[in-house]
Amino acid sequence: MVNEFALPQYRFFGPWVVRAAFVLAMFGWGVGFYGPSIYLAEVIARTGWSLQWVSTAVTVHFLFGALVVANLPRVHARLGLAPSIALGAVCTALGVFGWAMAAQPWQLLVAALVSGSGWVMMGAVAVNAVIARWYAVGRPSALAKAYNGASIGGAIFAPLWVALIQGLGFPAAAALVGVVMITVIAALSVVVFSKTPQTLGQSLDGQAVAHETVNKTPSSARGVLSGKALWRDRAFVTLSLGMAIGLFAQIGLLAHLFKLLVPTLGAQPAGWLMGGGTACAIIGRMVAARAMGYVGDRRTIAAASYCMQALGSAVLLCAPAGTVWPLVLGVVLLGAGIGNATSLPPLIAQTDFASQDVSRVVALIVAISQGAYAFAPAIFGVLQGPTVDVSAGMVHHASALFATAMVIQLIAAVVFLLGRRRVLD
C-alpha cells in the first residue's frame, strides 16, 4: 500500500538526497579528512611535542576509523543509517575538541580515537549508502555530485580552520565548528537521511527514469562471490590494493603538505592554496565523469588520475627553494586527482561485481584503504627527518617524501590497470 503522504512521482526526492549527501561529505571530509593536517601543525606549535608523536596521533585517527568503517554496515543495520550519521557528527565534534584541549600526549590519542570513529560515519561508506538507496542508473552522476561536497569541504575548511584558529584559538574554533556541524547533520538526518523511496512511495531513480533506462544500468555479468572467493578474486584484489596504496600516498602528502608550504607561503596563503588544490578535485571529477562516456573503462580513468597526482608530486619534488609557482602547480595537479581516489572505486565496483556484492565490496575496500593509509602520516613524518631548513622553505629531506609519493602513485595506476576486465576474461 502506498503511503498516503508520499510525494508525487514527478517530485522525485532523490535530488534532495544528493544535496544532503553533498553537505554530509563537506563536513565529513572537511573536518575529519582534511582537518588533521591543520590540527597536526597547531598541536605541534601549541605543545612543542615531536612531529613523529603528533603524526602517530593522526595515524591513530585514521586507523581506528578503519576498524569502525569495516563494521559500519552492521552499525547501520543495528542503529539505522540516519542515527549513525548523526552519531558520527557528535563523535567527530567531540574528538576535534579533544585535539584542541589535549594537555598530555595520552589525551591526544584518546581524542584521535573519538574523532577517527566519528568522521568515518560521515565518510565514503555513508555517502555511498545514502545515494545507493535512491539511485541505480543515475548512481555515477549522483555520487559524483555528492562527492563534490568532499572537495568543497577541503576548499572551505582548510583556510577556515586557519582563520578561526588564528582569530579565536583552537579550542573555540573547534567548539564553534562542532556545534554547527552537529546541528546541520542532525537536521539532515531527520529530514532527509531517514527517508527511503519506499516510505515516500517512490522508486530508484524516480519512476520515469527507472522505466526508461533500467536496461542501461551498468552492471557486471559475474555471479555473487562468497567471502573466500571474493578475497581471491583479481578484480577485488586489484581494486582494494590500488585504492589502498593510492590513498596511502595521498594522505601521507596531505597530512604534512600544509606544514611544508608555510615557510615559503605563510600560514594563511598556505591554507588558501590547500583549499584551492582541493577545489581542483571538482574539475578532476567532472573530467572523469565525462571521460566515462568516451573511455568506458573506469579503471583506465582511475589510473590516469593517479598519473596526474604523480606528476604533481614530481613538480613539488623539483620545485626550487623559495619559488612559489611550482608549489601552486604541484598542489593543483595533486588536487585534480584527489577526488577521484574516493569516488571512482565505488563506481568501479558497480561494474565489476554483481549488484548483491557491491555494498559489501565498497565497505571492504574503504576499510582496507583506510587501514593502510592510517600509517601514512607517521611514515611520511619519518621520511622528512627531524631538522628544519628555513632558508630552503621546506622541511629537510622533504624531497624523500615527494619522491616516495610519486612512486607509490604510479604503482597504484598500474595496479588498477591490472584488474581491467579484458585481463579478467
C-alpha positions as CSV (number, residue, x, y, z in Angstrom):
1,M,0.0,0.0,0.0
2,V,1.4,3.4,-1.0
3,N,1.9,5.9,1.8
4,E,-0.9,8.5,1.6
5,F,1.6,11.1,2.5
6,A,4.0,10.1,-0.3
7,L,5.3,12.8,-2.6
8,P,4.1,12.7,-6.2
9,Q,6.4,10.8,-8.5
10,Y,7.3,13.9,-10.6
11,R,8.7,15.3,-7.4
12,F,11.4,12.7,-7.0
13,F,13.1,13.1,-3.7
14,G,16.5,11.9,-5.0
15,P,17.9,15.3,-5.8
16,W,17.4,16.5,-2.2
17,V,19.2,13.4,-1.1
18,V,22.1,14.2,-3.3
19,R,22.2,17.8,-1.9
20,A,22.1,16.5,1.6
21,A,24.9,14.0,0.9
22,F,26.9,16.8,-0.5
23,V,26.6,18.7,2.8
24,L,27.4,15.5,4.7
25,A,30.6,14.9,2.6
26,M,31.6,18.6,3.1
27,F,31.6,18.3,6.8
28,G,32.9,14.7,6.9
29,W,35.9,15.3,4.8
30,G,36.4,19.0,5.8
31,V,36.6,18.2,9.5
32,G,37.8,14.5,9.6
33,F,39.8,14.0,6.4
34,Y,41.5,17.4,5.6
35,G,41.4,18.8,9.1
36,P,44.1,16.6,10.6
37,S,46.9,18.3,8.7
38,I,45.9,21.6,10.2
39,Y,45.5,20.0,13.7
40,L,48.9,18.5,13.4
41,A,50.6,21.8,12.8
42,E,48.6,23.5,15.5
43,V,49.2,20.9,18.2
44,I,52.9,20.9,17.5
45,A,53.0,24.8,17.7
46,R,51.0,24.8,20.9
47,T,52.6,21.9,22.8
48,G,56.1,21.5,21.3
49,W,55.5,17.8,21.0
50,S,57.5,16.0,18.3
51,L,56.4,15.7,14.7
52,Q,56.6,11.9,14.9
53,W,54.4,11.8,18.0
54,V,51.6,14.0,16.6
55,S,51.9,12.2,13.3
56,T,51.2,9.0,15.2
57,A,48.0,10.5,16.6
58,V,46.9,11.3,13.1
59,T,47.6,7.6,12.3
60,V,45.5,6.5,15.2
61,H,42.7,8.8,13.9
62,F,42.6,7.0,10.6
63,L,43.5,3.5,11.8
64,F,40.7,3.3,14.4
65,G,38.4,4.8,11.8
66,A,39.3,1.8,9.6
67,L,38.2,-0.6,12.3
68,V,34.9,1.3,12.7
69,V,34.2,1.5,8.9
70,A,34.8,-2.2,8.5
71,N,31.8,-2.8,10.8
72,L,29.7,0.2,9.6
73,P,27.2,-2.0,7.7
74,R,26.4,-3.7,11.0
75,V,26.1,-0.3,12.7
76,H,23.7,0.8,10.0
77,A,21.7,-2.4,10.4
78,R,21.5,-2.0,14.2
79,L,21.1,1.8,14.7
80,G,19.8,2.8,11.3
81,L,21.6,4.9,8.7
82,A,20.3,8.3,9.8
83,P,21.1,7.9,13.6
84,S,24.5,6.5,12.7
85,I,25.3,9.6,10.7
86,A,24.1,11.9,13.5
87,L,26.2,10.0,16.0
88,G,29.2,10.3,13.7
89,A,28.8,14.1,13.8
90,V,28.8,14.2,17.6
91,C,31.8,12.0,17.9
92,T,33.8,14.0,15.3
93,A,33.0,17.2,17.1
94,L,34.0,15.9,20.5
95,G,37.2,14.4,19.1
96,V,38.4,17.5,17.4
97,F,37.7,19.5,20.6
98,G,39.8,16.9,22.3
99,W,42.7,17.7,19.9
100,A,42.4,21.3,20.7
101,M,42.4,20.8,24.5
102,A,44.9,17.9,24.9
103,A,47.4,18.8,27.6
104,Q,49.1,15.4,27.8
105,P,50.2,13.1,24.9
106,W,47.8,10.3,26.0
107,Q,44.9,12.8,25.9
108,L,45.7,13.4,22.2
109,L,45.5,9.7,21.5
110,V,42.1,9.5,23.2
111,A,40.9,12.4,21.1
112,A,42.2,10.7,18.0
113,L,40.2,7.6,18.8
114,V,37.0,9.6,19.1
115,S,37.5,11.8,16.0
116,G,38.6,8.8,14.0
117,S,35.5,6.8,14.9
118,G,33.2,9.7,14.2
119,W,34.2,11.0,10.8
120,V,34.0,7.6,9.0
121,M,30.3,7.5,9.9
122,M,30.0,10.6,7.7
123,G,32.6,9.3,5.1
124,A,32.6,7.3,1.9
125,V,30.5,4.3,3.1
126,A,27.8,6.6,4.5
127,V,27.7,8.7,1.4
128,N,27.5,5.6,-0.8
129,A,24.8,4.1,1.3
130,V,22.7,7.3,1.2
131,I,23.0,7.5,-2.6
132,A,22.5,3.8,-3.2
133,R,19.1,3.9,-1.5
134,W,17.9,6.3,-4.3
135,Y,19.9,5.7,-7.4
136,A,20.9,2.8,-9.6
137,V,21.1,4.0,-13.2
138,G,22.0,7.5,-12.1
139,R,24.4,6.5,-9.4
140,P,27.6,7.7,-11.1
141,S,26.3,11.2,-11.6
142,A,24.7,11.3,-8.1
143,L,27.8,10.0,-6.4
144,A,30.0,12.5,-8.3
145,K,27.8,15.4,-7.2
146,A,27.7,14.2,-3.6
147,Y,31.5,13.6,-3.5
148,N,32.0,17.2,-4.7
149,G,31.0,18.1,-1.2
150,A,34.2,16.4,0.0
151,S,36.2,18.7,-2.4
152,I,34.3,21.8,-1.3
153,G,34.9,20.7,2.3
154,G,38.6,20.7,1.8
155,A,38.4,24.0,-0.1
156,I,36.4,25.7,2.7
157,F,37.7,24.1,5.8
158,A,41.5,24.3,5.1
159,P,41.5,28.2,5.1
160,L,38.6,28.4,7.5
161,W,40.4,26.3,10.2
162,V,43.5,28.5,9.9
163,A,41.4,31.8,10.1
164,L,39.3,30.5,13.0
165,I,42.3,29.2,15.0
166,Q,44.2,32.4,14.5
167,G,41.2,34.6,15.4
168,L,39.6,32.5,18.2
169,G,42.2,29.9,19.2
170,F,42.0,26.2,18.6
171,P,39.5,25.3,21.4
172,A,37.0,28.0,20.5
173,A,37.3,27.2,16.8
174,A,36.8,23.5,17.4
175,A,33.7,24.2,19.6
176,L,32.2,26.5,17.0
177,V,32.6,24.2,14.1
178,G,31.5,21.2,16.2
179,V,28.2,22.9,17.2
180,V,27.4,24.0,13.7
181,M,28.2,20.5,12.3
182,I,26.1,18.7,14.8
183,T,23.2,21.0,14.3
184,V,23.3,20.7,10.5
185,I,23.9,16.9,10.3
186,A,21.3,16.2,12.9
187,A,18.7,18.2,11.0
188,L,19.6,16.4,7.7
189,S,19.4,13.1,9.4
190,V,15.8,13.7,10.5
191,V,14.6,15.5,7.4
192,V,16.4,13.6,4.6
193,F,18.5,10.6,5.6
194,S,15.7,8.9,7.4
195,K,13.6,8.8,4.2
196,T,13.6,5.9,1.7
197,P,11.9,5.5,-1.7
198,Q,9.6,3.0,0.0
199,T,8.4,5.4,2.7
200,L,7.7,8.1,0.1
201,G,6.1,5.8,-2.4
202,Q,8.8,6.3,-5.0
203,S,11.3,4.1,-6.8
204,L,15.0,4.1,-7.6
205,D,16.0,7.0,-9.9
206,G,12.4,8.2,-10.0
207,Q,9.7,6.2,-11.7
208,A,10.2,7.7,-15.1
209,V,13.9,7.2,-15.1
210,A,13.6,3.6,-13.9
211,H,11.1,2.7,-16.7
212,E,13.1,4.4,-19.4
213,T,16.7,3.4,-18.6
214,V,16.6,0.3,-16.4
215,N,18.3,-1.7,-19.2
216,K,21.1,0.8,-19.4
217,T,22.3,0.3,-15.9
218,P,25.9,-0.6,-16.0
219,S,26.4,-3.9,-14.2
220,S,28.6,-6.9,-14.2
221,A,27.5,-10.3,-15.6
222,R,29.5,-12.0,-12.9
223,G,27.9,-14.1,-10.2
224,V,27.8,-13.5,-6.5
225,L,31.1,-14.2,-4.8
226,S,31.4,-15.9,-1.4
227,G,33.6,-14.4,1.3
228,K,36.6,-16.6,0.5
229,A,36.1,-16.3,-3.3
230,L,36.0,-12.5,-3.0
231,W,39.4,-12.3,-1.4
232,R,40.9,-14.5,-4.2
233,D,39.2,-12.5,-7.0
234,R,41.6,-10.5,-9.2
235,A,39.1,-7.6,-9.6
236,F,38.7,-7.3,-5.8
237,V,42.4,-7.6,-5.0
238,T,43.4,-5.0,-7.6
239,L,40.6,-2.6,-6.7
240,S,41.3,-2.8,-2.9
241,L,45.1,-2.7,-3.4
242,G,45.0,0.1,-5.9
243,M,42.8,2.2,-3.7
244,A,44.7,1.5,-0.6
245,I,48.2,2.3,-1.8
246,G,47.0,5.3,-3.8
247,L,45.3,6.8,-0.7
248,F,48.4,5.9,1.3
249,A,50.4,8.3,-0.8
250,Q,47.6,10.9,-0.9
251,I,47.1,11.0,2.9
252,G,50.8,11.0,3.6
253,L,51.2,14.1,1.5
254,L,48.1,15.9,2.7
255,A,49.0,15.3,6.4
256,H,52.3,17.2,6.0
257,L,51.8,19.5,3.0
258,F,50.4,22.4,4.9
259,K,53.3,22.5,7.3
260,L,55.7,22.2,4.3
261,L,54.1,25.1,2.5
262,V,54.1,27.5,5.4
263,P,57.8,28.5,5.4
264,T,57.5,29.7,1.8
265,L,54.0,31.0,1.6
266,G,52.9,31.8,5.2
267,A,50.1,30.2,7.1
268,Q,47.0,31.8,5.6
269,P,48.2,31.7,1.9
270,A,49.2,28.1,2.5
271,G,45.7,27.4,3.8
272,W,44.2,29.1,0.7
273,L,46.4,27.0,-1.6
274,M,45.4,23.8,0.2
275,G,41.8,24.8,-0.2
276,G,42.2,25.7,-3.9
277,G,44.0,22.5,-4.6
278,T,41.2,20.5,-3.1
279,A,38.7,22.5,-5.1
280,C,40.5,21.3,-8.2
281,A,39.2,17.9,-7.3
282,I,35.8,19.0,-8.6
283,I,37.3,19.7,-12.0
284,G,39.1,16.4,-12.0
285,R,35.9,14.6,-11.1
286,M,34.0,16.4,-13.8
287,V,36.6,15.4,-16.4
288,A,36.5,11.8,-15.1
289,A,32.7,11.7,-15.4
290,R,32.8,13.0,-19.0
291,A,35.6,10.6,-19.8
292,M,33.4,7.6,-18.8
293,G,31.3,8.4,-21.9
294,Y,34.3,8.1,-24.2
295,V,36.6,5.6,-22.5
296,G,34.1,3.4,-20.7
297,D,36.7,1.6,-18.7
298,R,36.6,3.2,-15.3
299,R,39.9,1.6,-14.2
300,T,41.7,3.3,-17.0
301,I,40.3,6.6,-15.8
302,A,41.4,5.9,-12.2
303,A,44.9,5.1,-13.5
304,A,45.1,8.3,-15.4
305,S,44.0,10.2,-12.3
306,Y,46.9,8.7,-10.3
307,C,49.3,9.6,-13.1
308,M,48.1,13.2,-12.7
309,Q,48.9,13.0,-9.0
310,A,52.3,11.6,-9.7
311,L,53.0,14.5,-12.0
312,G,52.1,16.9,-9.1
313,S,54.4,15.1,-6.7
314,A,57.2,15.3,-9.3
315,V,56.7,19.1,-9.7
316,L,56.9,19.6,-5.9
317,L,60.0,17.4,-5.8
318,C,61.7,19.5,-8.4
319,A,60.5,22.9,-7.0
320,P,63.4,25.4,-6.5
321,A,63.8,26.7,-2.9
322,G,61.7,29.8,-2.2
323,T,59.8,29.7,-5.6
324,V,56.1,29.9,-5.4
325,W,54.7,29.0,-8.8
326,P,55.9,25.3,-8.8
327,L,54.3,24.9,-5.4
328,V,51.0,26.2,-6.8
329,L,51.2,24.0,-9.9
330,G,52.1,20.9,-7.9
331,V,49.2,21.3,-5.5
332,V,46.8,21.9,-8.4
333,L,47.9,18.7,-10.1
334,L,47.6,16.8,-6.9
335,G,44.2,18.3,-6.2
336,A,42.9,17.3,-9.7
337,G,43.2,13.6,-8.8
338,I,42.3,13.7,-5.1
339,G,38.5,13.4,-5.5
340,N,38.7,10.5,-8.0
341,A,40.6,8.5,-5.4
342,T,37.5,8.1,-3.3
343,S,34.7,8.5,-5.9
344,L,35.9,6.1,-8.7
345,P,36.4,2.9,-6.7
346,P,32.7,2.5,-5.7
347,L,31.8,3.1,-9.4
348,I,34.3,0.5,-10.5
349,A,32.7,-1.9,-8.0
350,Q,29.3,-1.2,-9.6
351,T,30.5,-2.5,-13.0
352,D,33.0,-5.2,-11.8
353,F,30.8,-7.1,-9.4
354,A,27.3,-8.5,-9.1
355,S,24.8,-6.0,-7.6
356,Q,24.4,-8.1,-4.5
357,D,28.2,-7.8,-3.8
358,V,28.6,-4.1,-4.4
359,S,27.8,-2.8,-0.9
360,R,30.0,-5.4,0.7
361,V,32.8,-4.6,-1.7
362,V,32.6,-0.9,-1.1
363,A,32.7,-1.3,2.7
364,L,35.7,-3.6,2.5
365,I,37.7,-1.5,0.1
366,V,37.1,1.6,2.1
367,A,38.1,-0.2,5.3
368,I,41.2,-1.7,3.8
369,S,42.3,1.5,2.2
370,Q,41.8,3.5,5.5
371,G,43.6,0.8,7.4
372,A,46.6,1.2,5.0
373,Y,46.7,5.0,4.8
374,A,46.3,5.3,8.5
375,F,50.0,4.7,8.8
376,A,50.9,7.2,6.1
377,P,51.1,10.3,8.3
378,A,53.6,8.7,10.7
379,I,55.7,7.1,8.0
380,F,55.8,10.2,5.9
381,G,56.8,12.1,9.0
382,V,59.8,9.8,9.4
383,L,60.7,10.4,5.8
384,Q,61.2,14.1,6.4
385,G,63.7,13.9,9.2
386,P,63.8,16.0,12.4
387,T,65.5,19.1,11.2
388,V,64.2,22.2,9.5
389,D,65.9,24.2,6.8
390,V,64.1,27.5,6.9
391,S,66.1,29.1,4.2
392,A,65.1,26.3,1.8
393,G,61.4,26.9,2.6
394,M,60.8,23.2,3.2
395,V,61.4,20.7,5.9
396,H,64.8,19.0,5.4
397,H,64.5,15.7,3.5
398,A,61.1,16.6,2.2
399,S,62.3,15.5,-1.2
400,A,62.2,11.9,0.0
401,L,58.5,12.5,0.9
402,F,57.6,13.7,-2.6
403,A,59.7,11.0,-4.4
404,T,58.1,8.3,-2.3
405,A,54.6,9.6,-3.0
406,M,55.3,9.8,-6.8
407,V,56.5,6.2,-7.0
408,I,53.5,4.9,-5.0
409,Q,51.0,6.8,-7.1
410,L,52.5,5.3,-10.3
411,I,52.3,1.8,-8.8
412,A,48.6,2.5,-7.9
413,A,47.9,3.3,-11.5
414,V,49.5,0.1,-12.7
415,V,47.5,-2.0,-10.2
416,F,44.2,-0.5,-11.3
417,L,45.1,-1.4,-14.9
418,L,45.9,-5.0,-14.0
419,G,42.3,-5.5,-12.9
420,R,40.7,-4.5,-16.2
421,R,38.0,-6.8,-17.5
422,R,40.0,-7.9,-20.5
423,V,42.6,-9.2,-18.1
424,L,40.0,-11.0,-16.1
425,D,38.4,-12.6,-19.1
